[in-house]
Amino acid sequence: MSEHVHPRADELDDLTALEFVQLMQAEDLKAVEAMRPQLHQVAQAVEQIVERLRSGGGLRYIGAGTSGMIARLDAAECPATFGVPDDLVQAITVEGAAEEDDRELGRSAATSRLTAGDVAVGISASGRTAFVLGALEAAATAGALRVAITCHPGSAVGRSADIAIEIETGPELIAGSTRLKAGTVQKLILNMLSTAVFTRLARTHRGRMVAVVAANAKLRDRAAGIVADMSSVSTDEARRALEAADGDARVAIIMLARRLDATEARKQLAGAGGDLKAVLAEVPRA
């Protein structure tokens, strides 16, 4: 457990810097490997989250302290990466130590943010965070799907969920510092959930961020590179198509593939439910 003293704790003060970071890397590798037995649970969560989102539900991450910050990070990346609405993936979190212990605060915070069609993902390294437990109680009342991510198998948070993803990461090098292995594992699981979910919802195509929101110079360059790569055209031609498509890489790709104007390309994309693969499957290969 993360709060237990690490077997090599008494040596840490005497290690060289290199020995110290080598030990940290070795511990991180153990934590990543500890995820393997839980991949079936992760996959089950992905499939059920996809079903809820296809039916109009939202994804809500719930956490406190470090877990809450990790939740906010993943939620914040989803709109830009996958081109989804800002309110589709949200984080319900608190940072204060006292708030973390407030079960009623978690219940009230989640009650106003959850409906029966949503998914509530409770994130707690210890598996006993009161704020998260209260929020999951509200999720159960609302009829939302409950997913738990913890590093303590058999914990209260895990027992409160429909799907429990429980990774035994073992003692941290600094006892109780869950920003280390536990934090790494939580971030990796959220990476898996959001990336797999939105790939299955056609927000990516062949490993490309085709729904990327080109909100700055870096992302505009990325979108142009994706269009050029997928359409086998020059970057200049890709940029012109993107401009005509109001920055939507999927529309630009369809325009170039099917020799359509932006209006018709956008119509075909909408008709396929935003699934670029479905539209391109109808394009005869050269």
FIROLUM-296778 format. One record per residue (C-alpha): residue number from 0; residue in one letter; chain; x, y negated, z negated. Coordinates in nm, 4 decimals, decimal comma. Layout:
FIROLUM-296778
+-----+----+----+----------+----------+----------+
:   i : aa : ch :       c1 :       c2 :       c3 :
+-----+----+----+----------+----------+----------+
: NUM :  a :  A :        X :        Y :        Z :
...
+-----+----+----+----------+----------+----------+
This chain:
FIROLUM-296778
+-----+----+----+----------+----------+----------+
:   i : aa : ch :       c1 :       c2 :       c3 :
+-----+----+----+----------+----------+----------+
:   0 :  m :  A :   0,0000 :   0,0000 :   0,0000 :
:   1 :  s :  A :   0,1185 :  -0,3521 :   0,0791 :
:   2 :  e :  A :   0,1342 :  -0,4623 :  -0,2861 :
:   3 :  h :  A :   0,3518 :  -0,1698 :  -0,3919 :
:   4 :  v :  A :   0,7233 :  -0,2354 :  -0,4338 :
:   5 :  h :  A :   0,9255 :  -0,1255 :  -0,1321 :
:   6 :  p :  A :   1,1649 :   0,1670 :  -0,1948 :
:   7 :  r :  A :   1,4602 :  -0,0480 :  -0,0927 :
:   8 :  a :  A :   1,3535 :  -0,3634 :  -0,2772 :
:   9 :  d :  A :   1,6483 :  -0,3546 :  -0,5194 :
:  10 :  e :  A :   1,8933 :  -0,3622 :  -0,2269 :
:  11 :  l :  A :   1,7503 :  -0,6620 :  -0,0443 :
:  12 :  d :  A :   1,9474 :  -0,9352 :  -0,2214 :
:  13 :  d :  A :   2,2744 :  -0,7658 :  -0,1331 :
:  14 :  l :  A :   2,2116 :  -0,6972 :   0,2363 :
:  15 :  t :  A :   2,3830 :  -0,8938 :   0,5094 :
:  16 :  a :  A :   2,1589 :  -1,0997 :   0,7361 :
:  17 :  l :  A :   2,1966 :  -0,8393 :   1,0104 :
:  18 :  e :  A :   2,1141 :  -0,5518 :   0,7761 :
:  19 :  f :  A :   1,8113 :  -0,7414 :   0,6504 :
:  20 :  v :  A :   1,6609 :  -0,8087 :   0,9935 :
:  21 :  q :  A :   1,7423 :  -0,4539 :   1,1072 :
:  22 :  l :  A :   1,5445 :  -0,3238 :   0,8098 :
:  23 :  m :  A :   1,2556 :  -0,5582 :   0,8902 :
:  24 :  q :  A :   1,2474 :  -0,4383 :   1,2500 :
:  25 :  a :  A :   1,2482 :  -0,0760 :   1,1382 :
:  26 :  e :  A :   0,9539 :  -0,1470 :   0,9075 :
:  27 :  d :  A :   0,7648 :  -0,3240 :   1,1881 :
:  28 :  l :  A :   0,8130 :  -0,0212 :   1,4138 :
:  29 :  k :  A :   0,6690 :   0,2046 :   1,1440 :
:  30 :  a :  A :   0,3670 :  -0,0224 :   1,1123 :
:  31 :  v :  A :   0,3048 :  -0,0259 :   1,4861 :
:  32 :  e :  A :   0,3304 :   0,3533 :   1,4997 :
:  33 :  a :  A :   0,0832 :   0,3757 :   1,2104 :
:  34 :  m :  A :  -0,1796 :   0,2299 :   1,4456 :
:  35 :  r :  A :  -0,1795 :   0,5419 :   1,6640 :
:  36 :  p :  A :  -0,4228 :   0,7530 :   1,4565 :
:  37 :  q :  A :  -0,6738 :   0,4666 :   1,4679 :
:  38 :  l :  A :  -0,6805 :   0,4116 :   1,8452 :
:  39 :  h :  A :  -1,0000 :   0,6152 :   1,8838 :
:  40 :  q :  A :  -1,1657 :   0,3817 :   1,6351 :
:  41 :  v :  A :  -1,0356 :   0,0796 :   1,8240 :
:  42 :  a :  A :  -1,1689 :   0,2207 :   2,1522 :
:  43 :  q :  A :  -1,5071 :   0,2883 :   1,9924 :
:  44 :  a :  A :  -1,5190 :  -0,0712 :   1,8721 :
:  45 :  v :  A :  -1,4302 :  -0,1972 :   2,2204 :
:  46 :  e :  A :  -1,7129 :  -0,0013 :   2,3832 :
:  47 :  q :  A :  -1,9715 :  -0,1185 :   2,1327 :
:  48 :  i :  A :  -1,8559 :  -0,4804 :   2,1428 :
:  49 :  v :  A :  -1,8823 :  -0,4740 :   2,5229 :
:  50 :  e :  A :  -2,2419 :  -0,3501 :   2,4965 :
:  51 :  r :  A :  -2,3338 :  -0,6291 :   2,2546 :
:  52 :  l :  A :  -2,1709 :  -0,9029 :   2,4627 :
:  53 :  r :  A :  -2,3319 :  -0,7766 :   2,7835 :
:  54 :  s :  A :  -2,6665 :  -0,8145 :   2,6095 :
:  55 :  g :  A :  -2,5954 :  -1,1754 :   2,5140 :
:  56 :  g :  A :  -2,4369 :  -1,1316 :   2,1728 :
:  57 :  g :  A :  -2,1329 :  -1,3064 :   2,0337 :
:  58 :  l :  A :  -1,8098 :  -1,1922 :   1,8670 :
:  59 :  r :  A :  -1,7412 :  -1,3254 :   1,5180 :
:  60 :  y :  A :  -1,4107 :  -1,2713 :   1,3376 :
:  61 :  i :  A :  -1,4283 :  -1,3043 :   0,9586 :
:  62 :  g :  A :  -1,1256 :  -1,3500 :   0,7361 :
:  63 :  a :  A :  -0,9576 :  -1,5461 :   0,4587 :
:  64 :  g :  A :  -0,6026 :  -1,6666 :   0,4064 :
:  65 :  t :  A :  -0,3505 :  -1,5082 :   0,6444 :
:  66 :  s :  A :  -0,6158 :  -1,2821 :   0,7946 :
:  67 :  g :  A :  -0,8313 :  -1,5847 :   0,8647 :
:  68 :  m :  A :  -0,5481 :  -1,7668 :   1,0384 :
:  69 :  i :  A :  -0,4826 :  -1,4621 :   1,2565 :
:  70 :  a :  A :  -0,8541 :  -1,4480 :   1,3381 :
:  71 :  r :  A :  -0,8604 :  -1,8145 :   1,4393 :
:  72 :  l :  A :  -0,5570 :  -1,7673 :   1,6620 :
:  73 :  d :  A :  -0,7144 :  -1,4859 :   1,8637 :
:  74 :  a :  A :  -1,0515 :  -1,6618 :   1,8860 :
:  75 :  a :  A :  -0,8886 :  -1,9840 :   2,0057 :
:  76 :  e :  A :  -0,7060 :  -1,8067 :   2,2884 :
:  77 :  c :  A :  -1,0128 :  -1,6387 :   2,4400 :
:  78 :  p :  A :  -1,1685 :  -1,9352 :   2,6276 :
:  79 :  a :  A :  -0,8479 :  -2,0344 :   2,8044 :
:  80 :  t :  A :  -0,7320 :  -1,6797 :   2,8766 :
:  81 :  f :  A :  -1,0613 :  -1,5231 :   2,9819 :
:  82 :  g :  A :  -1,2691 :  -1,8233 :   3,0854 :
:  83 :  v :  A :  -1,5430 :  -1,7453 :   2,8327 :
:  84 :  p :  A :  -1,7594 :  -2,0104 :   2,6615 :
:  85 :  d :  A :  -1,6056 :  -2,1699 :   2,3527 :
:  86 :  d :  A :  -1,8805 :  -2,0330 :   2,1307 :
:  87 :  l :  A :  -1,8611 :  -1,6691 :   2,2452 :
:  88 :  v :  A :  -1,5720 :  -1,5776 :   2,0131 :
:  89 :  q :  A :  -1,5661 :  -1,7656 :   1,6844 :
:  90 :  a :  A :  -1,3790 :  -1,7323 :   1,3572 :
:  91 :  i :  A :  -1,5603 :  -1,7637 :   1,0243 :
:  92 :  t :  A :  -1,2768 :  -1,8254 :   0,7811 :
:  93 :  v :  A :  -1,1543 :  -1,9958 :   0,4649 :
:  94 :  e :  A :  -0,8023 :  -2,0748 :   0,3466 :
:  95 :  g :  A :  -0,8331 :  -2,1657 :  -0,0205 :
:  96 :  a :  A :  -0,7492 :  -1,9011 :  -0,2782 :
:  97 :  a :  A :  -1,0683 :  -1,9686 :  -0,4734 :
:  98 :  e :  A :  -1,2802 :  -1,9529 :  -0,1586 :
:  99 :  e :  A :  -1,1281 :  -1,6163 :  -0,0721 :
: 100 :  d :  A :  -1,2757 :  -1,4810 :  -0,3951 :
: 101 :  d :  A :  -1,6229 :  -1,6236 :  -0,3291 :
: 102 :  r :  A :  -1,8519 :  -1,3460 :  -0,2084 :
: 103 :  e :  A :  -2,1564 :  -1,5721 :  -0,1937 :
: 104 :  l :  A :  -1,9664 :  -1,8240 :   0,0205 :
: 105 :  g :  A :  -1,8892 :  -1,5471 :   0,2703 :
: 106 :  r :  A :  -2,2516 :  -1,4403 :   0,2728 :
: 107 :  s :  A :  -2,3823 :  -1,7939 :   0,3316 :
: 108 :  a :  A :  -2,1158 :  -1,8799 :   0,5903 :
: 109 :  a :  A :  -2,1984 :  -1,5717 :   0,7959 :
: 110 :  t :  A :  -2,5764 :  -1,5919 :   0,7585 :
: 111 :  s :  A :  -2,5957 :  -1,9095 :   0,9656 :
: 112 :  r :  A :  -2,3585 :  -1,7780 :   1,2321 :
: 113 :  l :  A :  -2,4829 :  -1,4234 :   1,2982 :
: 114 :  t :  A :  -2,7763 :  -1,2687 :   1,4832 :
: 115 :  a :  A :  -2,8791 :  -0,9095 :   1,5457 :
: 116 :  g :  A :  -2,7018 :  -0,9017 :   1,8818 :
: 117 :  d :  A :  -2,3636 :  -1,0142 :   1,7470 :
: 118 :  v :  A :  -2,0529 :  -0,8303 :   1,6307 :
: 119 :  a :  A :  -1,8914 :  -0,9185 :   1,2970 :
: 120 :  v :  A :  -1,5265 :  -0,8154 :   1,2658 :
: 121 :  g :  A :  -1,4146 :  -0,8310 :   0,9034 :
: 122 :  i :  A :  -1,0374 :  -0,8650 :   0,8663 :
: 123 :  s :  A :  -0,8734 :  -0,8015 :   0,5295 :
: 124 :  a :  A :  -0,5298 :  -0,6554 :   0,4663 :
: 125 :  s :  A :  -0,6244 :  -0,5501 :   0,1141 :
: 126 :  g :  A :  -0,9705 :  -0,4328 :   0,2134 :
: 127 :  r :  A :  -1,1265 :  -0,5991 :  -0,0891 :
: 128 :  t :  A :  -1,1509 :  -0,9713 :   0,0029 :
: 129 :  a :  A :  -1,4742 :  -1,0971 :  -0,1538 :
: 130 :  f :  A :  -1,5416 :  -1,3574 :   0,1174 :
: 131 :  v :  A :  -1,5226 :  -1,0874 :   0,3848 :
: 132 :  l :  A :  -1,7393 :  -0,8470 :   0,1849 :
: 133 :  g :  A :  -2,0065 :  -1,1132 :   0,1454 :
: 134 :  a :  A :  -1,9966 :  -1,1926 :   0,5169 :
: 135 :  l :  A :  -2,0327 :  -0,8249 :   0,6080 :
: 136 :  e :  A :  -2,3337 :  -0,8019 :   0,3773 :
: 137 :  a :  A :  -2,4902 :  -1,0904 :   0,5723 :
: 138 :  a :  A :  -2,4023 :  -0,9122 :   0,8971 :
: 139 :  a :  A :  -2,5814 :  -0,5989 :   0,7776 :
: 140 :  t :  A :  -2,8894 :  -0,8030 :   0,6889 :
: 141 :  a :  A :  -2,8847 :  -0,9684 :   1,0314 :
: 142 :  g :  A :  -2,8487 :  -0,6346 :   1,2086 :
: 143 :  a :  A :  -2,5104 :  -0,7233 :   1,3611 :
: 144 :  l :  A :  -2,2545 :  -0,4540 :   1,4413 :
: 145 :  r :  A :  -1,9874 :  -0,4481 :   1,1695 :
: 146 :  v :  A :  -1,6222 :  -0,3671 :   1,2430 :
: 147 :  a :  A :  -1,3518 :  -0,3644 :   0,9748 :
: 148 :  i :  A :  -0,9763 :  -0,4101 :   1,0199 :
: 149 :  t :  A :  -0,7842 :  -0,3276 :   0,7025 :
: 150 :  c :  A :  -0,4507 :  -0,1888 :   0,5898 :
: 151 :  h :  A :  -0,5963 :   0,0096 :   0,2980 :
: 152 :  p :  A :  -0,7811 :   0,3239 :   0,4084 :
: 153 :  g :  A :  -1,0984 :   0,3889 :   0,2108 :
: 154 :  s :  A :  -1,1321 :   0,0261 :   0,1021 :
: 155 :  a :  A :  -1,4538 :  -0,1575 :   0,0201 :
: 156 :  v :  A :  -1,4350 :  -0,3583 :   0,3439 :
: 157 :  g :  A :  -1,3906 :  -0,0395 :   0,5447 :
: 158 :  r :  A :  -1,6872 :   0,1220 :   0,3711 :
: 159 :  s :  A :  -1,8998 :  -0,1837 :   0,4522 :
: 160 :  a :  A :  -1,8507 :  -0,1448 :   0,8274 :
: 161 :  d :  A :  -2,0075 :   0,0620 :   1,1025 :
: 162 :  i :  A :  -1,6601 :   0,1143 :   1,2500 :
: 163 :  a :  A :  -1,3552 :   0,1033 :   1,0225 :
: 164 :  i :  A :  -1,0079 :   0,0526 :   1,1707 :
: 165 :  e :  A :  -0,7784 :   0,1305 :   0,8783 :
: 166 :  i :  A :  -0,4009 :   0,1248 :   0,9267 :
: 167 :  e :  A :  -0,1776 :   0,2332 :   0,6407 :
: 168 :  t :  A :   0,1202 :   0,0010 :   0,6865 :
: 169 :  g :  A :   0,2904 :   0,0884 :   0,3557 :
: 170 :  p :  A :   0,4750 :  -0,1409 :   0,1149 :
: 171 :  e :  A :   0,5943 :  -0,4761 :   0,2453 :
: 172 :  l :  A :   0,9616 :  -0,5658 :   0,2018 :
: 173 :  i :  A :   0,8392 :  -0,8516 :  -0,0143 :
: 174 :  a :  A :   0,5667 :  -0,6883 :  -0,2208 :
: 175 :  g :  A :   0,2208 :  -0,8243 :  -0,1423 :
: 176 :  s :  A :   0,3340 :  -1,0480 :   0,1456 :
: 177 :  t :  A :   0,0701 :  -0,9363 :   0,3957 :
: 178 :  r :  A :   0,1869 :  -1,1890 :   0,6547 :
: 179 :  l :  A :   0,4540 :  -0,9274 :   0,7364 :
: 180 :  k :  A :   0,3620 :  -0,5766 :   0,8567 :
: 181 :  a :  A :  -0,0060 :  -0,6087 :   0,7690 :
: 182 :  g :  A :  -0,0311 :  -0,9402 :   0,9519 :
: 183 :  t :  A :   0,1469 :  -0,7994 :   1,2553 :
: 184 :  v :  A :  -0,0876 :  -0,5025 :   1,2743 :
: 185 :  q :  A :  -0,3986 :  -0,7183 :   1,2348 :
: 186 :  k :  A :  -0,2870 :  -0,9413 :   1,5205 :
: 187 :  l :  A :  -0,2112 :  -0,6412 :   1,7413 :
: 188 :  i :  A :  -0,5540 :  -0,4895 :   1,6773 :
: 189 :  l :  A :  -0,7258 :  -0,8193 :   1,7629 :
: 190 :  n :  A :  -0,5121 :  -0,8379 :   2,0783 :
: 191 :  m :  A :  -0,6406 :  -0,4933 :   2,1733 :
: 192 :  l :  A :  -1,0030 :  -0,5714 :   2,0978 :
: 193 :  s :  A :  -1,0305 :  -0,9027 :   2,2815 :
: 194 :  t :  A :  -0,8134 :  -0,8011 :   2,5782 :
: 195 :  a :  A :  -0,9828 :  -0,4656 :   2,6330 :
: 196 :  v :  A :  -1,3310 :  -0,6117 :   2,5836 :
: 197 :  f :  A :  -1,2882 :  -0,8938 :   2,8315 :
: 198 :  t :  A :  -1,1103 :  -0,6742 :   3,0832 :
: 199 :  r :  A :  -1,4101 :  -0,4399 :   3,0737 :
: 200 :  l :  A :  -1,6344 :  -0,7443 :   3,1134 :
: 201 :  a :  A :  -1,4452 :  -0,8348 :   3,4356 :
: 202 :  r :  A :  -1,2795 :  -1,1454 :   3,2926 :
: 203 :  t :  A :  -0,9501 :  -1,0150 :   3,4326 :
: 204 :  h :  A :  -0,8713 :  -0,8342 :   3,7584 :
: 205 :  r :  A :  -0,5804 :  -0,5986 :   3,8183 :
: 206 :  g :  A :  -0,3969 :  -0,7388 :   3,5197 :
: 207 :  r :  A :  -0,4357 :  -1,0997 :   3,6321 :
: 208 :  m :  A :  -0,6024 :  -1,3824 :   3,4392 :
: 209 :  v :  A :  -0,8458 :  -1,4567 :   3,7219 :
: 210 :  a :  A :  -1,0890 :  -1,6389 :   3,4914 :
: 211 :  v :  A :  -0,8168 :  -1,8614 :   3,3450 :
: 212 :  v :  A :  -0,9293 :  -2,2161 :   3,2701 :
: 213 :  a :  A :  -0,6745 :  -2,4352 :   3,4491 :
: 214 :  a :  A :  -0,6806 :  -2,7123 :   3,1888 :
: 215 :  n :  A :  -0,3165 :  -2,8252 :   3,2160 :
: 216 :  a :  A :  -0,0232 :  -2,8216 :   3,4578 :
: 217 :  k :  A :   0,1068 :  -2,4846 :   3,3381 :
: 218 :  l :  A :  -0,2305 :  -2,3173 :   3,3776 :
: 219 :  r :  A :  -0,2936 :  -2,4830 :   3,7150 :
: 220 :  d :  A :   0,0368 :  -2,3387 :   3,8330 :
: 221 :  r :  A :  -0,0621 :  -1,9997 :   3,6925 :
: 222 :  a :  A :  -0,3994 :  -2,0095 :   3,8681 :
: 223 :  a :  A :  -0,2343 :  -2,1033 :   4,1970 :
: 224 :  g :  A :   0,0141 :  -1,8188 :   4,1576 :
: 225 :  i :  A :  -0,2673 :  -1,5720 :   4,0905 :
: 226 :  v :  A :  -0,4631 :  -1,6847 :   4,3975 :
: 227 :  a :  A :  -0,1524 :  -1,6765 :   4,6174 :
: 228 :  d :  A :  -0,0576 :  -1,3294 :   4,4903 :
: 229 :  m :  A :  -0,4056 :  -1,1790 :   4,5195 :
: 230 :  s :  A :  -0,4747 :  -1,3344 :   4,8606 :
: 231 :  s :  A :  -0,1288 :  -1,3030 :   5,0203 :
: 232 :  v :  A :  -0,1194 :  -1,6733 :   5,1067 :
: 233 :  s :  A :   0,1248 :  -1,9535 :   5,0366 :
: 234 :  t :  A :   0,1072 :  -2,1444 :   4,7104 :
: 235 :  d :  A :   0,0031 :  -2,4574 :   4,9031 :
: 236 :  e :  A :  -0,2879 :  -2,2736 :   5,0616 :
: 237 :  a :  A :  -0,3830 :  -2,1303 :   4,7252 :
: 238 :  r :  A :  -0,3841 :  -2,4780 :   4,5722 :
: 239 :  r :  A :  -0,6122 :  -2,6083 :   4,8468 :
: 240 :  a :  A :  -0,8544 :  -2,3211 :   4,7932 :
: 241 :  l :  A :  -0,8472 :  -2,3791 :   4,4173 :
: 242 :  e :  A :  -0,9232 :  -2,7466 :   4,4635 :
: 243 :  a :  A :  -1,2231 :  -2,6605 :   4,6815 :
: 244 :  a :  A :  -1,3300 :  -2,4048 :   4,4198 :
: 245 :  d :  A :  -1,3140 :  -2,6605 :   4,1370 :
: 246 :  g :  A :  -1,0288 :  -2,4660 :   3,9787 :
: 247 :  d :  A :  -1,2034 :  -2,1270 :   3,9661 :
: 248 :  a :  A :  -0,9453 :  -1,8701 :   4,0769 :
: 249 :  r :  A :  -1,2086 :  -1,6037 :   4,1388 :
: 250 :  v :  A :  -1,4042 :  -1,8288 :   4,3736 :
: 251 :  a :  A :  -1,0833 :  -1,9272 :   4,5529 :
: 252 :  i :  A :  -0,9854 :  -1,5603 :   4,5987 :
: 253 :  i :  A :  -1,3284 :  -1,4770 :   4,7450 :
: 254 :  m :  A :  -1,3098 :  -1,7786 :   4,9760 :
: 255 :  l :  A :  -0,9786 :  -1,6610 :   5,1158 :
: 256 :  a :  A :  -1,0713 :  -1,2924 :   5,1306 :
: 257 :  r :  A :  -1,4078 :  -1,3408 :   5,2992 :
: 258 :  r :  A :  -1,3447 :  -1,6682 :   5,4830 :
: 259 :  l :  A :  -1,6283 :  -1,8400 :   5,2986 :
: 260 :  d :  A :  -1,6844 :  -2,1909 :   5,1721 :
: 261 :  a :  A :  -1,6858 :  -2,2520 :   4,7967 :
: 262 :  t :  A :  -2,0646 :  -2,2603 :   4,7664 :
: 263 :  e :  A :  -2,1147 :  -1,9202 :   4,9271 :
: 264 :  a :  A :  -1,8182 :  -1,7677 :   4,7415 :
: 265 :  r :  A :  -1,9565 :  -1,8897 :   4,4112 :
: 266 :  k :  A :  -2,2981 :  -1,7485 :   4,5012 :
: 267 :  q :  A :  -2,1506 :  -1,4053 :   4,5746 :
: 268 :  l :  A :  -1,9547 :  -1,4079 :   4,2500 :
: 269 :  a :  A :  -2,2674 :  -1,4967 :   4,0541 :
: 270 :  g :  A :  -2,4603 :  -1,2231 :   4,2341 :
: 271 :  a :  A :  -2,2020 :  -0,9724 :   4,1132 :
: 272 :  g :  A :  -2,2312 :  -1,0936 :   3,7556 :
: 273 :  g :  A :  -1,8877 :  -1,2572 :   3,7727 :
: 274 :  d :  A :  -1,7196 :  -0,9290 :   3,8661 :
: 275 :  l :  A :  -1,4512 :  -1,0126 :   4,1217 :
: 276 :  k :  A :  -1,3787 :  -0,6439 :   4,1796 :
: 277 :  a :  A :  -1,7393 :  -0,5838 :   4,2864 :
: 278 :  v :  A :  -1,7241 :  -0,8634 :   4,5441 :
: 279 :  l :  A :  -1,3840 :  -0,7669 :   4,6818 :
: 280 :  a :  A :  -1,4864 :  -0,4025 :   4,7115 :
: 281 :  e :  A :  -1,7125 :  -0,5113 :   4,9962 :
: 282 :  v :  A :  -1,4288 :  -0,6779 :   5,1875 :
: 283 :  p :  A :  -1,2947 :  -0,4539 :   5,4708 :
: 284 :  r :  A :  -0,9249 :  -0,3812 :   5,4332 :
: 285 :  a :  A :  -0,7039 :  -0,5211 :   5,7103 :
+-----+----+----+----------+----------+----------+
